[in-house]
Amino acid sequence: MNAETNRPPALGFASDNIAGASPEVAQALVNHSTGQAGAYGSDELSLQVKLKLSEIFERDVEVLLVPTGTAANSLCLSAMTPPWGNIYCHPSSHINNDECGAPEFFSGAKLITIDGPSARLDVERLRDRSREKVGDVHTTQPACVSITQATEVGSLYNLDEIGAIGEVCKANALGYHMDGSRFANALVSLGCTPAQMTWKAGVDALSFGATKNGALAAEAIVLFNPALASELNIRRKRSGHLLSKMRFLSAQMDAYLSDDLWLRNARQANDAARRLASGLAGLKGVEVQGETEANILFCKLDSAIIQALLKAGFGFYHDRWGANIVRFVTSFATTSEDVDHLLKHVRQVVSTLHA
Ligand SMILES: *Cc1c(COP(=O)(O)O)cnc(C)c1O
């Protein structure tokens, strides 16, 4: 039993969206479910969320709430490119692999992938690529860049790297978007301010994720370039993403941002991943891969360990990124007991295999 929660240890490490919602967020929905409130974002709470995010980012920001990360990314990008534009992104980015073409659908633009190690796009390659065939009527034209922080493999861009991409954007008049589905996990790991990780490094627009880190379904498009706001307002409605009872998205986001819940949740998720990484390190048949910078951990496990864990009911992705490569993702709801329970199983298999 789990001392804090009085439940058996959780077995799921497949992703952070298998967790539910923080009690504070769920309670906020109940609290705001009675009485009347203005529709379509004209309510008090929606205004409060905009003020809170402006405070967090240390400047006035425009905020548009949407229920999914795919909507946040695609709508944001569609306001940052003409249909003949190029959106530069990493080959492993969510916008390239996991959004069913929504960024292309909403923008009409072309995704161009720029490779680089650990799911981070390489700034030199970006610079070269974004200068090719500029003004050539036969070719789609440079429009914007999208990076993911934390990345899809849980790695981080440091502030210099975010800034260097910002310089390329500025020099070549490109829009700069950040997919922050795991923004909080990256932020607490780098130990910088939200402003430093975004607009101070040149970012124009951010998909600020909350769903994976404690909300039920709420993401904020945060605009540091207010010129994008009026078009995005129309695009959000036209795509069917303007909720009439917006208070329910705002209630989630407001609770998420209150009393540092978003930061506490991210620390919990990151700590769990680090605990898992250090527990796995040095075990026979286990090879932890790379640094565990946020809440995603990759490792190589002997097939016997993978099979034994699956048999015991643990959930995780494996053999997608290469033979015997396993991905563990922790969340705001992962406790140290959950991690220790997984580690206990791994150690048991290792000791029987190597007895
Ligand atoms: C989960 C995720 C999203 C959002 O996905 P939705 O399923 O549309 O909410 C966006 N970007 C990244 C990197 C993600 O991991």
The ligand as a MOL file (V3000), in Angstrom:
LIG
                    3D

  0  0  0     0  0            999 V3000
M  V30 BEGIN CTAB
M  V30 COUNTS 15 15 0 0 0
M  V30 BEGIN ATOM
M  V30 1 C 1.1770 15.2240 -25.4150 0
M  V30 2 C 1.8730 16.1880 -26.2870 0
M  V30 3 C 1.1760 17.2050 -26.9550 0
M  V30 4 C -0.3370 17.3640 -26.8780 0
M  V30 5 O -1.0420 16.2960 -27.3660 0
M  V30 6 P -2.6440 16.2080 -27.3640 0
M  V30 7 O -2.8960 14.7580 -27.3440 0
M  V30 8 O -3.1150 16.8520 -28.6020 0
M  V30 9 O -3.1550 16.9280 -26.1670 0
M  V30 10 C 1.9020 18.1110 -27.6950 0
M  V30 11 N 3.2410 18.0390 -27.7680 0
M  V30 12 C 3.9490 17.0770 -27.1510 0
M  V30 13 C 5.4370 17.0650 -27.2620 0
M  V30 14 C 3.2960 16.1100 -26.3970 0
M  V30 15 O 4.0030 15.1450 -25.7980 0
M  V30 END ATOM
M  V30 BEGIN BOND
M  V30 1 1 1 2
M  V30 2 1 2 3
M  V30 3 2 2 14
M  V30 4 1 3 4
M  V30 5 2 3 10
M  V30 6 1 4 5
M  V30 7 1 5 6
M  V30 8 2 6 7
M  V30 9 1 6 8
M  V30 10 1 6 9
M  V30 11 1 10 11
M  V30 12 2 11 12
M  V30 13 1 12 13
M  V30 14 1 12 14
M  V30 15 1 14 15
M  V30 END BOND
M  V30 END CTAB
M  END
